[in-house]
Structure formats: structure tokens, C-alpha cells
Amino acid sequence: MANHTAQLLKSPIGRKLTLSIILFSSLITLLTTGFQLINDYRSDVNRITRQFDSIEKVNLDVLAASIWVIDERLINTQIDGLIQLPDITYIEIDDDSGQHWQAGTATPENTIERSFKLVYSSGNENIDVGTLLVQADLRVVYEKLLDRAIVILLSNAIKTFIVAGFILFLVWYLVTRHLHKLSDYSQNINLEGEFEPLVFVKDSHKNDEFWLVAEAINKMQQQLRRSFDDIKASKLELQEALADRERLLELERSYKDELARQVKERTQELEQSLLVLKRAQQVLVEQEKMAALGGLVSGVAHEINTPIGICLTAASTQLIHIEELIKLIHSENATLEEINAILEEYQQSCELIISNITRASSLIQKFKTIAAEQSLEDKRSINLKQGLEEHHESMRFIYGDKLAEVEYRVDPDLNILTNLSLFKQIVTNLFSNAYAHGFKGRSQGKIRIDAEVDAGMLKICIQDDGPGIDSEATGHIFEPFYTTTRSEGGTGLGLSAAFNAVTLLKGNIRYRDDGELGGACFEVSFPVEVLDSEAVELNLSNPSGF
């Protein structure tokens, strides 16, 4: 009996099955208990809410009338009546004259409270006379829920352990003890001894699974005994074969050693080649960096040197004009027309200096915009479609001689939270690029804007029906000061600024030559936060600023 009990308690199958039953039953118990407790909690809270509604319907008018006439006795009587209601723990009344009545004890947490305005009706006039604050304590509800949870969990735990124990016994009685007997029988099989058949239960039915297992094992043992005799006869042949195999293995080892030597030599050669390639790659990267830096410095120098050179020339001309003016003033034959002519030339030189200094300042400001750190600006809410429409309208004032048919494929209710300054910089430069290059040589065209949010990523595609971008230029369009229209006043900072803004937003921008309109197509994506209508209303005090 002790042996059977030990087998029952030590059975791995029984323990796993019991543990699985306990875990599954515990999970179901927790789920059902949680569902029941939630329903009970909602029921208790609904009961308290109905109590508040009852107070609102029955007591407010009477209290308002009592406060209107300042009947202290009637007010205190009504407060005492309200505090006696179930679940009500605190009553507080403040009238418009500063008087205060209360009953019960206020609790700062684990409560439900509601405030009612006390309105006295005098004819057709409603007068606010005070405020009623009613508070209900939830601790009693929590204590009831805790008691219910303990009772439910204990009862289900006892039931689960009883059922699990009974199942453990059934598993041992029907399965485990037979498996132990099968294990002992298999370990004691001796093919050289006498044959003893395996029998699980003496009076077992022939359709019983264990009887079938015993029958199969007995037949297998008989076949093994016959095969054992054949194995003995083949033993000598195997010994001879093993000798041959040793010779083959020795030959194979020699082949493997030679192969390993060749592989090692080849690996060393490959490592040396890889080292050479890495050094070449580093050289190419440094060369590419220096080339990009040289192009950047060259572009900055060229763009700024031109207006500065013009300013220098104009200033030199002014010095000559001043010398001529001084000589003319000191001359006895000076006329007003000559003085005015020199002053007009001097004025033109000043205007030329101011114009070119302004241009140089604008270039420097654009260059600073590319490198400026704008990612620390507070995020603000934007209605995407409205922002795009309003900003496109601002483009019409800049390119008033060009008309664009714009198609928006944007959800009108899509509101996002992002860095407004960087977002405007991206949209500004992409619209400007479409007008400046896509509509070049024509007065009207078409622009299409697709935008959606997928998995927290805003994807915007802006394309036009212009001639597109030359394949040789596509690899350089995001480089600062790279432009194909420098002779027409282009600075090459627009797409570079857009690229920098997208990078600060932790996104990416790319050019596609497969747009449906046939022209340039830019695809921008960066992470945003989608806002619902309530969040947008709360954020109205801080508008987007488009």
C-alpha cells in the first residue's frame, strides 16, 4: 500500500495533469469571480447613483425653500433625514449668503459625490440660493466585494483540489501503475534467459488497451529473441567489417586534415581581402564626405560671394561719387542738375547695396534653417486637411501667375499632434518646389495630395503633373545648395530644408518617379499622434497657427 501511495504522489503524469486542472480551474474561477465582482460593484454604484437621483427629485425644492426663508430647524431636520439614507455618509449645504450646514464626516478618497444647485422658484423666476453636496462612501462596497471574493475563491479552491485529487487517483489506478509495471518488465528483459510473457491484469478483456500493449510487447520480444540469434551469427562478420572500416576512417581523417589545411589557407586569404576592402571602403566614405563638404562650402561661398561682391562694387562706386560731389561742390561752376545726377547715382548704389545685403541675409537665414535645432518645440494639434488647404492658399499669393488644380485625398476629420514648425517647413518647401519646377513654362497644372496615418506613421505623398526631375539630378536633390535653376535665382535650399525637418521628426523623405500624374512625386513619412475630437477641443486654446 505504501508503494502504491508513493507511486501515486510521485507520478509525473499525474502531477502535470493535476497541476493543469488546478491552473485551468483557477483561471476560470478568477475570470468568473472578477466578472461577478464587477457586476456587483456596478450594481452597488448604480444603487448609489439612484439614491443621488432620488435626492435630486425629492429634496432639492424643499431644501431650496427652507434656505430661502432661512428655516434653521427645517434645514437641520432635512439634513438629518438625508444622512440617514443608505450609503450616504456626508451632507454639506452652502447658501449664497455664506451660511454653512453639514452632517456626517467627509472622506477625501474612495467616495462618490455629487453637487446640486439649490434653486428657489418664485413665480416665473428661478433664484440660485445655494449648493448641496452629497457624498457616499465606497469602503462598505469594497468590503462587501472582498468578502464575496474570499468566499467564492475558497469554495472553488476546495472543489478544485477535491476534483484534482480524485483525477490523480484515477490516473494512477487506470494508467500510471500499468506504466510502472511495463517499465519494470522492460528493464528486466533478458534475451538469453527464459521467455516470460507480460500480463498487466489477469482477467483483463482482450479489447483493453493495456492487453493489446502486452500482446504487442510479447510478440516483439519473441521477434527480438529470433533476431538475437541472427545477430550472434553476424558478429564475426561485423568484426571483420569493423577492421575494414578503421582503415577507411584513417584514410578519411587524412583527407579531412588536408581539407582543413586548404580551408585555413583560403580563409586567411579571404580575411586579407576583406581587410583591404574595408580600408578601401573607409577611403571612399571619407572621399564622399569631403566631396559633399566641398560642394556645401562651394555653394555657400558662391551664393553669398555674389551679393557681397555687388555690395563691394557699389560701395566703391559710392566713394567715387562722393569724391566727384566734393569736387563739384567746391567748384565755382557747380550746377544743381549735376549735383542731383550724382546724388541719384549715389541713391541707386545705396539701393543696390541694401538689396544685395538683404539677399545675403536671406541666404544665411535659409542656411541656418537647414541646421537649426527645431525638434525641441512643443507639439501642437493640426487638422491635416485644413492645414494643407490653408497653406496651399498662401502659395497662391507667392505664385499668383500660376493656377493649380489641387486634389486632396485626406480624411477631413484627421487630427494629429506634431512639431508645427517642422511640419510647415516640409509642406512649404514641397509646395514651393511643385510651383517653381513642376509649373515651369506654363501657367496652370495639377497637384495631388494623399495623406493617411498607418500604425502611428503619417504618410504624405505630394505629386504634380510637371516634367519631373532628371535622373542625374535625383541623387543630389536633397543636398544643400544643389539646384538646376541657379541662373534663375534658385538657391538649392528648399528640398534640403525639407529633408532636414523630416530627419528631426525621425522620419524619412524620398523621391519617386512613378507618380500617377507623371511628374515629380515626393513621399514623406514620420511618427505622429492621432487625436480624437475631444482632445482637439481641449487643445483649441493653443491653435495650430496656420
Backbone torsions as a table, in degrees:
resi	resn	phi	psi	omega
1	MET	NA	-40.9	178.3
2	ALA	-62.8	-38.5	179.0
3	ASN	-64.3	-41.7	178.5
4	HIS	-64.3	-39.9	178.9
5	THR	-64.3	-40.9	178.0
6	ALA	-62.4	-42.7	177.5
7	GLN	-62.3	-39.6	-179.9
8	LEU	-61.9	-42.5	-176.1
9	LEU	-79.8	-28.3	-175.6
10	LYS	-95.1	0.4	-176.8
11	SER	-66.3	115.7	179.0
12	PRO	-62.8	-39.8	179.7
13	ILE	-63.2	-44.4	-179.8
14	GLY	-63.1	-42.6	-179.7
15	ARG	-64.6	-43.3	179.6
16	LYS	-63.5	-43.1	179.9
17	LEU	-64.6	-42.8	179.5
18	THR	-63.8	-44.6	179.1
19	LEU	-62.3	-40.2	178.9
20	SER	-63.4	-42.3	179.6
21	ILE	-64.3	-42.4	-178.9
22	ILE	-65.0	-44.3	-179.1
23	LEU	-64.7	-44.8	-179.2
24	PHE	-65.7	-43.8	179.3
25	SER	-64.0	-38.4	179.4
26	SER	-65.1	-40.0	178.6
27	LEU	-62.4	-46.6	178.3
28	ILE	-61.6	-40.3	-180.0
29	THR	-63.2	-44.1	180.0
30	LEU	-63.9	-41.1	-179.6
31	LEU	-64.8	-48.7	-179.9
32	THR	-65.2	-38.7	178.4
33	THR	-63.8	-45.5	178.6
34	GLY	-60.5	-42.2	178.7
35	PHE	-62.9	-42.7	-179.4
36	GLN	-66.4	-40.2	179.9
37	LEU	-66.6	-38.1	178.0
38	ILE	-63.1	-44.1	178.1
39	ASN	-62.3	-42.1	178.9
40	ASP	-63.6	-41.0	-179.7
41	TYR	-64.4	-44.5	178.6
42	ARG	-62.0	-38.2	179.1
43	SER	-63.1	-43.7	179.5
44	ASP	-65.7	-42.4	179.3
45	VAL	-65.1	-39.9	176.7
46	ASN	-62.9	-36.1	178.3
47	ARG	-64.4	-41.6	178.7
48	ILE	-65.9	-39.8	179.2
49	THR	-62.9	-42.0	176.9
50	ARG	-63.1	-33.6	177.3
51	GLN	-64.5	-41.4	176.8
52	PHE	-62.2	-43.8	-179.8
53	ASP	-62.6	-38.2	179.1
54	SER	-64.2	-41.2	177.8
55	ILE	-62.5	-40.9	-179.2
56	GLU	-63.1	-39.4	-176.8
57	LYS	-77.9	-36.0	-168.3
58	VAL	-97.8	-41.2	-165.0
59	ASN	-103.0	-19.8	-172.0
60	LEU	-63.9	-45.3	-177.8
61	ASP	-63.6	-41.2	-179.3
62	VAL	-65.7	-44.0	178.9
63	LEU	-62.8	-41.4	179.7
64	ALA	-61.6	-41.9	178.4
65	ALA	-65.1	-38.9	179.9
66	SER	-66.6	-40.2	179.3
67	ILE	-70.3	-33.8	179.4
68	TRP	-60.8	-41.2	179.6
69	VAL	-93.7	-2.1	179.2
70	ILE	54.0	57.6	176.3
71	ASP	-93.7	94.6	-175.3
72	GLU	-60.2	-43.3	-176.6
73	ARG	-63.9	-44.0	-179.1
74	LEU	-69.7	-36.3	178.2
75	ILE	-64.0	-46.8	-179.9
76	ASN	-64.7	-36.4	178.2
77	THR	-63.7	-42.9	-179.8
78	GLN	-68.0	-38.6	177.8
79	ILE	-63.9	-42.8	178.9
80	ASP	-63.1	-35.2	177.7
81	GLY	-68.1	-38.9	-179.6
82	LEU	-68.6	-37.8	-177.1
83	ILE	-69.7	-17.6	178.2
84	GLN	-82.6	-10.1	179.7
85	LEU	-65.1	150.4	179.4
86	PRO	-60.0	139.1	174.7
87	ASP	74.0	-10.2	-179.0
88	ILE	-85.4	124.7	-176.1
89	THR	-117.0	-14.3	-176.7
90	TYR	-154.5	133.8	177.5
91	ILE	-127.1	135.1	179.3
92	GLU	-141.8	131.8	178.6
93	ILE	-125.6	129.7	173.4
94	ASP	-123.7	122.6	177.8
95	ASP	-96.5	174.3	-174.5
96	ASP	-72.1	-9.8	178.8
97	SER	-96.6	0.7	177.5
98	GLY	97.0	-0.5	177.3
99	GLN	-74.6	153.1	-171.5
100	HIS	-138.6	132.2	173.3
101	TRP	-129.6	144.1	177.7
102	GLN	-152.9	158.6	177.2
103	ALA	-149.0	143.2	-178.7
104	GLY	87.5	-171.7	-177.4
105	THR	-120.0	127.1	178.1
106	ALA	-75.1	138.8	179.4
107	THR	-117.5	128.6	-174.9
108	PRO	-75.6	-19.1	-176.3
109	GLU	-143.6	168.2	-178.7
110	ASN	56.3	45.6	-179.6
111	THR	-135.4	162.4	169.0
112	ILE	-120.1	129.2	-179.4
113	GLU	-135.5	154.5	178.4
114	ARG	-143.5	140.7	-179.5
115	SER	-110.8	134.0	-179.6
116	PHE	-120.9	138.4	172.4
117	LYS	-83.0	134.1	178.1
118	LEU	-95.0	116.0	-175.2
119	VAL	-119.9	124.9	178.1
120	TYR	-98.5	126.9	-179.2
121	SER	-95.2	119.8	177.9
122	SER	-122.8	95.8	-176.1
123	GLY	71.0	-121.7	177.7
124	ASN	-97.2	7.2	-176.1
125	GLU	-109.1	134.5	176.5
126	ASN	-108.3	125.7	-174.4
127	ILE	-119.9	126.9	175.0
128	ASP	-76.1	120.8	-177.8
129	VAL	-112.4	-9.6	-179.8
130	GLY	167.6	-169.3	-177.7
131	THR	-135.6	137.3	177.4
132	LEU	-110.8	125.3	176.9
133	LEU	-111.7	121.7	180.0
134	VAL	-116.7	131.6	-176.9
135	GLN	-128.4	134.0	177.5
136	ALA	-118.6	135.5	-177.9
137	ASP	-87.8	129.4	179.5
138	LEU	-90.9	-2.9	-177.6
139	ARG	-64.1	-35.4	177.5
140	VAL	-64.2	-39.5	178.1
141	VAL	-62.9	-42.9	179.9
142	TYR	-64.4	-39.2	179.6
143	GLU	-65.2	-40.6	177.5
144	LYS	-63.4	-42.5	179.3
145	LEU	-64.2	-38.5	179.1
146	LEU	-64.7	-42.5	178.7
147	ASP	-62.5	-42.9	179.5
148	ARG	-64.0	-41.3	-179.2
149	ALA	-63.2	-42.0	-179.4
150	ILE	-63.6	-44.3	-178.7
151	VAL	-64.0	-45.0	-178.1
152	ILE	-64.3	-45.9	-177.7
153	LEU	-66.0	-41.2	179.2
154	LEU	-64.7	-44.6	-179.1
155	SER	-64.1	-42.1	178.9
156	ASN	-69.8	-33.3	177.6
157	ALA	-65.5	-43.4	178.7
158	ILE	-62.7	-44.6	-179.9
159	LYS	-63.5	-40.7	-179.2
160	THR	-63.8	-44.3	-178.3
161	PHE	-67.5	-35.3	177.9
162	ILE	-65.6	-46.1	-179.9
163	VAL	-65.2	-41.0	179.5
164	ALA	-63.6	-40.0	177.9
165	GLY	-64.1	-40.8	179.7
166	PHE	-65.9	-40.7	178.4
167	ILE	-65.4	-38.5	177.5
168	LEU	-60.1	-41.6	178.6
169	PHE	-65.4	-43.1	179.7
170	LEU	-62.8	-41.3	178.7
171	VAL	-61.9	-42.6	179.4
172	TRP	-65.7	-44.6	-173.7
173	TYR	-69.2	-38.5	-173.8
174	LEU	-92.4	-25.4	-172.4
175	VAL	-126.6	-56.2	-167.9
176	THR	-61.3	-45.1	-177.0
177	ARG	-64.1	-33.6	176.8
178	HIS	-70.3	-36.0	177.7
179	LEU	-66.0	-37.8	176.3
180	HIS	-62.8	-41.5	179.2
181	LYS	-65.5	-39.5	177.3
182	LEU	-63.5	-39.6	179.6
183	SER	-64.8	-45.6	179.2
184	ASP	-63.2	-41.1	-179.5
185	TYR	-64.7	-41.5	-178.7
186	SER	-66.1	-37.7	179.9
187	GLN	-69.0	-26.6	-176.2
188	ASN	-98.5	8.4	178.7
189	ILE	-66.7	130.0	177.6
190	ASN	-128.6	106.9	-176.1
191	LEU	-66.7	-19.2	179.3
192	GLU	-90.1	-11.0	178.5
193	GLY	-92.1	-170.1	179.5
194	GLU	-76.0	151.9	-178.5
195	PHE	-82.7	124.1	175.4
196	GLU	-122.2	114.8	-177.2
197	PRO	-68.4	153.5	177.8
198	LEU	-87.4	129.4	177.0
199	VAL	-133.8	118.7	179.6
200	PHE	-77.7	-56.8	-179.9
201	VAL	-130.2	130.9	-173.3
202	LYS	-61.3	-42.9	-175.5
203	ASP	-101.9	25.4	-178.5
204	SER	-69.4	149.1	179.6
205	HIS	-75.6	150.2	-177.3
206	LYS	-68.4	-18.5	176.7
207	ASN	-86.6	-1.9	179.3
208	ASP	-67.9	139.4	-176.9
209	GLU	-62.3	-40.6	-179.3
210	PHE	-68.8	-31.4	175.1
211	TRP	-64.2	-39.5	177.9
212	LEU	-65.6	-39.0	178.0
213	VAL	-63.7	-44.0	179.3
214	ALA	-62.5	-41.2	179.5
215	GLU	-63.0	-41.5	-179.9
216	ALA	-67.6	-39.4	179.7
217	ILE	-67.3	-39.7	179.2
218	ASN	-63.9	-42.8	178.2
219	LYS	-65.3	-39.1	179.1
220	MET	-63.7	-39.2	-179.7
221	GLN	-66.0	-38.1	177.9
222	GLN	-64.7	-41.1	177.4
223	GLN	-65.5	-37.7	178.1
224	LEU	-63.6	-39.2	179.1
225	ARG	-63.6	-41.0	178.4
226	ARG	-66.9	-38.4	179.6
227	SER	-70.1	-29.3	-179.4
228	PHE	-64.3	-37.9	177.7
229	ASP	-65.8	-39.6	178.1
230	ASP	-65.8	-35.1	179.0
231	ILE	-64.6	-41.1	178.6
232	LYS	-59.7	-40.6	-179.3
233	ALA	-67.1	-27.4	-177.5
234	SER	-90.8	-1.8	-174.3
235	LYS	-63.6	-43.2	-179.2
236	LEU	-64.0	-40.7	178.4
237	GLU	-63.1	-36.3	179.7
238	LEU	-68.6	-36.2	178.6
239	GLN	-62.2	-40.9	177.0
240	GLU	-66.1	-39.9	178.6
241	ALA	-64.4	-33.6	178.7
242	LEU	-65.5	-37.7	177.9
243	ALA	-61.9	-44.4	176.4
244	ASP	-61.9	-37.9	-178.9
245	ARG	-65.3	-38.4	177.9
246	GLU	-59.9	-41.7	178.8
247	ARG	-64.0	-40.6	178.0
248	LEU	-65.0	-38.3	179.8
249	LEU	-65.8	-39.1	177.8
250	GLU	-61.6	-41.1	177.6
251	LEU	-65.3	-40.3	179.6
252	GLU	-64.2	-40.2	178.5
253	ARG	-62.0	-39.2	178.2
254	SER	-64.7	-40.4	176.3
255	TYR	-62.3	-41.4	-178.9
256	LYS	-65.3	-40.2	178.6
257	ASP	-61.8	-42.8	178.9
258	GLU	-64.3	-41.5	178.4
259	LEU	-64.3	-41.2	178.7
260	ALA	-62.1	-39.7	179.0
261	ARG	-63.1	-43.0	179.8
262	GLN	-66.0	-39.9	179.1
263	VAL	-63.7	-40.8	179.8
264	LYS	-62.8	-44.2	178.7
265	GLU	-62.6	-42.8	-179.6
266	ARG	-65.5	-36.9	179.4
267	THR	-64.7	-42.0	177.4
268	GLN	-61.1	-41.4	177.9
269	GLU	-62.8	-41.6	179.9
270	LEU	-66.6	-38.2	178.6
271	GLU	-63.5	-41.5	177.4
272	GLN	-63.6	-40.6	178.0
273	SER	-64.2	-39.9	179.6
274	LEU	-65.4	-39.1	178.2
275	LEU	-62.9	-41.8	177.9
276	VAL	-62.8	-40.8	-179.9
277	LEU	-65.9	-39.5	179.6
278	LYS	-64.2	-41.5	178.2
279	ARG	-63.9	-40.8	177.9
280	ALA	-63.8	-38.2	179.5
281	GLN	-65.0	-42.2	178.4
282	GLN	-61.1	-41.8	178.9
283	VAL	-61.7	-43.2	-179.6
284	LEU	-64.8	-40.3	179.3
285	VAL	-63.1	-44.8	179.2
286	GLU	-63.4	-40.1	178.2
287	GLN	-62.8	-41.2	179.6
288	GLU	-65.0	-39.9	178.4
289	LYS	-63.5	-44.6	-179.1
290	MET	-65.5	-36.7	178.1
291	ALA	-64.9	-43.5	178.8
292	ALA	-63.8	-42.9	179.0
293	LEU	-64.0	-40.3	178.4
294	GLY	-62.4	-41.6	178.3
295	GLY	-63.7	-39.2	-179.9
296	LEU	-65.0	-49.6	-179.5
297	VAL	-62.4	-41.4	178.9
298	SER	-61.8	-43.1	179.8
299	GLY	-63.9	-44.6	179.4
300	VAL	-61.9	-45.5	-178.3
301	ALA	-63.0	-42.8	-178.4
302	HIS	-65.3	-46.7	-175.4
303	GLU	-66.5	-38.9	-176.6
304	ILE	-84.6	-31.3	-177.2
305	ASN	-64.7	-35.3	-178.1
306	THR	-61.3	-56.6	179.0
307	PRO	-64.5	-33.3	179.6
308	ILE	-67.4	-39.9	177.2
309	GLY	-62.4	-41.5	178.1
310	ILE	-63.0	-41.9	178.2
311	CYS	-61.5	-41.0	179.2
312	LEU	-63.3	-43.5	178.9
313	THR	-62.5	-44.4	-179.8
314	ALA	-64.4	-38.5	179.3
315	ALA	-65.5	-41.4	177.3
316	SER	-61.4	-40.2	178.6
317	THR	-63.6	-37.4	179.2
318	GLN	-62.7	-39.8	178.5
319	LEU	-60.3	-42.3	178.4
320	ILE	-62.7	-43.3	179.6
321	HIS	-63.1	-37.5	-179.6
322	ILE	-66.6	-43.1	178.3
323	GLU	-61.3	-41.8	177.9
324	GLU	-63.7	-39.7	-179.7
325	LEU	-65.3	-40.7	-179.7
326	ILE	-63.4	-45.4	179.0
327	LYS	-61.7	-40.7	-177.3
328	LEU	-67.7	-35.9	-179.3
329	ILE	-67.6	-40.7	-179.3
330	HIS	-78.7	-6.6	179.5
331	SER	-81.9	146.8	179.8
332	GLU	-77.9	-18.8	-176.5
333	ASN	-100.4	15.9	-178.0
334	ALA	-67.0	139.0	177.8
335	THR	-118.5	159.7	-179.0
336	LEU	-65.2	-35.2	-179.4
337	GLU	-64.9	-41.2	179.5
338	GLU	-64.5	-42.9	179.1
339	ILE	-62.7	-44.2	179.7
340	ASN	-63.0	-37.2	179.8
341	ALA	-63.3	-44.6	179.3
342	ILE	-64.9	-40.4	-179.5
343	LEU	-65.7	-37.7	177.9
344	GLU	-64.4	-41.5	176.4
345	GLU	-64.4	-37.4	177.1
346	TYR	-64.4	-39.8	178.2
347	GLN	-64.6	-41.1	178.6
348	GLN	-63.3	-38.9	178.1
349	SER	-64.5	-40.4	177.8
350	CYS	-62.6	-44.5	179.5
351	GLU	-62.7	-38.6	178.8
352	LEU	-65.0	-40.5	178.4
353	ILE	-63.7	-46.5	-179.2
354	ILE	-61.8	-43.8	-178.6
355	SER	-60.8	-45.1	-176.9
356	ASN	-75.4	-33.4	174.4
357	ILE	-64.5	-39.7	176.6
358	THR	-61.6	-41.6	178.5
359	ARG	-63.1	-44.0	179.3
360	ALA	-62.9	-41.7	178.5
361	SER	-61.6	-40.9	178.7
362	SER	-62.7	-42.3	178.4
363	LEU	-62.4	-43.3	179.5
364	ILE	-64.0	-39.7	179.0
365	GLN	-64.0	-41.5	177.6
366	LYS	-64.3	-39.3	179.4
367	PHE	-65.3	-38.5	176.7
368	LYS	-66.0	-33.6	179.5
369	THR	-61.7	-35.5	-179.4
370	ILE	-63.7	-40.3	-174.0
371	ALA	-98.3	-3.7	-174.8
372	ALA	-67.7	145.3	178.5
373	GLU	-92.4	100.4	-178.0
374	GLN	-110.6	4.6	-175.0
375	SER	-73.4	-13.2	-178.1
376	LEU	-86.8	-3.5	179.1
377	GLU	-65.3	144.0	179.8
378	ASP	-61.7	143.3	176.2
379	LYS	-75.9	146.4	-178.3
380	ARG	-136.7	158.4	-176.6
381	SER	-82.3	143.4	-179.4
382	ILE	-139.2	132.4	164.5
383	ASN	-83.5	112.8	-166.6
384	LEU	-58.6	-50.6	-176.6
385	LYS	-65.2	-43.4	-179.4
386	GLN	-63.2	-42.3	179.3
387	GLY	-62.7	-42.8	179.1
388	LEU	-64.6	-42.5	-180.0
389	GLU	-63.5	-46.3	-178.5
390	GLU	-64.0	-38.1	-178.6
391	HIS	-73.1	-33.7	175.9
392	HIS	-65.4	-35.4	177.8
393	GLU	-61.5	-35.2	178.7
394	SER	-67.0	-26.5	176.7
395	MET	-66.8	-28.9	-178.7
396	ARG	-64.2	-30.7	179.3
397	PHE	-72.4	-29.6	-179.7
398	ILE	-80.9	-43.3	-179.3
399	TYR	-112.3	59.2	-175.0
400	GLY	-66.4	-20.9	-178.8
401	ASP	-84.2	-0.6	-178.1
402	LYS	-122.5	129.7	-179.6
403	LEU	-102.6	139.4	-179.1
404	ALA	-129.8	132.5	172.2
405	GLU	-91.7	111.2	-172.9
406	VAL	-105.4	129.5	176.6
407	GLU	-113.1	120.8	-179.8
408	TYR	-102.0	123.9	172.9
409	ARG	-113.7	69.3	-174.0
410	VAL	-135.0	138.7	176.0
411	ASP	-66.0	120.9	-177.5
412	PRO	-66.3	-17.5	-179.3
413	ASP	-99.4	11.2	-177.8
414	LEU	-83.6	114.5	178.1
415	ASN	-117.1	134.1	-176.6
416	ILE	-128.0	161.8	175.9
417	LEU	-119.7	117.7	-177.3
418	THR	-156.9	-179.6	177.1
419	ASN	-75.5	109.5	-172.6
420	LEU	-65.9	-41.6	-177.0
421	SER	-62.3	-46.4	179.6
422	LEU	-66.8	-38.5	179.2
423	PHE	-62.2	-44.8	179.7
424	LYS	-64.9	-36.4	-179.7
425	GLN	-64.2	-39.9	179.1
426	ILE	-64.4	-51.7	-175.9
427	VAL	-64.3	-40.8	-179.2
428	THR	-57.7	-50.7	-174.6
429	ASN	-70.3	-34.2	178.6
430	LEU	-70.1	-41.1	175.0
431	PHE	-63.5	-45.1	-179.3
432	SER	-61.2	-39.1	179.0
433	ASN	-64.2	-39.5	-180.0
434	ALA	-64.5	-43.1	-179.3
435	TYR	-70.2	-41.7	-173.7
436	ALA	-73.9	-36.7	-175.1
437	HIS	-110.2	-40.0	-177.9
438	GLY	-69.2	-31.5	-178.6
439	PHE	-103.1	17.3	-178.3
440	LYS	-64.9	128.4	178.1
441	GLY	82.2	7.9	177.7
442	ARG	-148.3	158.9	-172.2
443	SER	-98.7	-9.2	179.5
444	GLN	-150.0	158.5	-179.6
445	GLY	-167.8	-166.4	-175.0
446	LYS	-132.9	137.7	176.6
447	ILE	-126.4	138.2	176.4
448	ARG	-125.7	136.2	-177.8
449	ILE	-123.4	120.0	174.8
450	ASP	-112.6	133.8	-180.0
451	ALA	-148.5	139.1	176.1
452	GLU	-158.4	162.8	176.5
453	VAL	-114.6	124.3	-178.8
454	ASP	-131.0	117.8	177.6
455	ALA	55.7	41.8	177.7
456	GLY	80.0	3.6	179.9
457	MET	-111.9	124.0	174.7
458	LEU	-83.8	125.1	179.4
459	LYS	-116.3	119.1	180.0
460	ILE	-119.9	129.2	177.6
461	CYS	-121.8	118.0	179.7
462	ILE	-116.4	120.8	-178.1
463	GLN	-137.3	156.3	178.8
464	ASP	-130.9	174.1	-178.6
465	ASP	-103.2	27.3	-179.7
466	GLY	-80.1	-166.1	-176.4
467	PRO	-76.6	-8.8	-178.9
468	GLY	82.5	-168.0	-177.3
469	ILE	-116.2	137.3	179.7
470	ASP	-61.2	142.1	-176.1
471	SER	-60.1	-30.8	179.5
472	GLU	-71.8	-25.4	-177.2
473	ALA	-89.5	-18.6	-174.3
474	THR	-62.3	-27.8	-179.8
475	GLY	-77.9	-6.8	-175.7
476	HIS	-125.0	1.7	-170.5
477	ILE	-65.6	-23.6	-179.0
478	PHE	-96.6	6.5	177.0
479	GLU	-82.4	139.4	179.1
480	PRO	-62.4	137.7	176.2
481	PHE	68.8	12.2	173.5
482	TYR	-89.8	120.7	-179.6
483	THR	-149.0	149.3	176.4
484	THR	-98.6	0.3	-178.5
485	THR	-125.6	41.3	-178.6
486	ARG	-64.8	-34.0	-179.8
487	SER	-69.3	-17.6	-179.8
488	GLU	-100.9	9.3	177.3
489	GLY	101.7	2.8	179.2
490	GLY	-69.7	142.3	-178.6
491	THR	-104.9	-20.1	-179.8
492	GLY	76.4	22.7	-178.6
493	LEU	-106.5	-11.1	-174.1
494	GLY	-64.5	-61.3	-178.3
495	LEU	-67.2	-29.5	176.3
496	SER	-64.9	-41.3	177.1
497	ALA	-65.1	-40.5	177.4
498	ALA	-63.1	-42.3	178.3
499	PHE	-61.1	-42.6	-179.5
500	ASN	-65.1	-41.4	179.8
501	ALA	-64.6	-42.7	178.6
502	VAL	-63.3	-39.1	178.6
503	THR	-63.3	-41.6	177.5
504	LEU	-63.8	-29.5	176.4
505	LEU	-82.7	5.8	179.4
506	LYS	62.7	38.6	177.6
507	GLY	-123.0	-160.2	178.6
508	ASN	-147.6	156.7	178.4
509	ILE	-135.0	140.7	179.5
510	ARG	-146.1	154.6	177.7
511	TYR	-98.5	135.8	178.5
512	ARG	-121.1	138.9	177.9
513	ASP	-103.2	14.2	-178.6
514	ASP	-113.9	29.7	179.3
515	GLY	-64.5	148.5	-177.4
516	GLU	-67.5	-26.0	179.7
517	LEU	-83.6	-10.2	175.6
518	GLY	91.3	-8.2	-178.9
519	GLY	-104.2	-150.7	179.6
520	ALA	-70.4	142.2	-179.6
521	CYS	-138.5	118.9	178.7
522	PHE	-112.9	131.4	-179.2
523	GLU	-115.6	122.1	-177.9
524	VAL	-119.1	138.6	175.3
525	SER	-144.5	136.1	176.4
526	PHE	-158.0	156.8	-176.4
527	PRO	-72.8	138.2	176.0
528	VAL	-138.3	170.8	174.5
529	GLU	-113.4	124.3	-179.7
530	VAL	-83.0	131.7	-179.2
531	LEU	-106.1	143.3	172.4
532	ASP	-86.4	176.7	-175.3
533	SER	-63.7	-36.3	-179.1
534	GLU	-66.3	-41.3	179.3
535	ALA	-65.1	-35.6	178.8
536	VAL	-66.6	-40.9	178.5
537	GLU	-62.8	-39.2	177.8
538	LEU	-66.7	-22.7	-175.9
539	ASN	-97.3	6.3	-176.5
540	LEU	-66.4	-24.4	178.2
541	SER	-68.5	-12.1	179.1
542	ASN	-126.8	72.1	-170.9
543	PRO	-65.8	163.3	-175.3
544	SER	-67.1	-31.4	178.0
545	GLY	86.8	15.4	176.0
546	PHE	-67.1	NA	NA
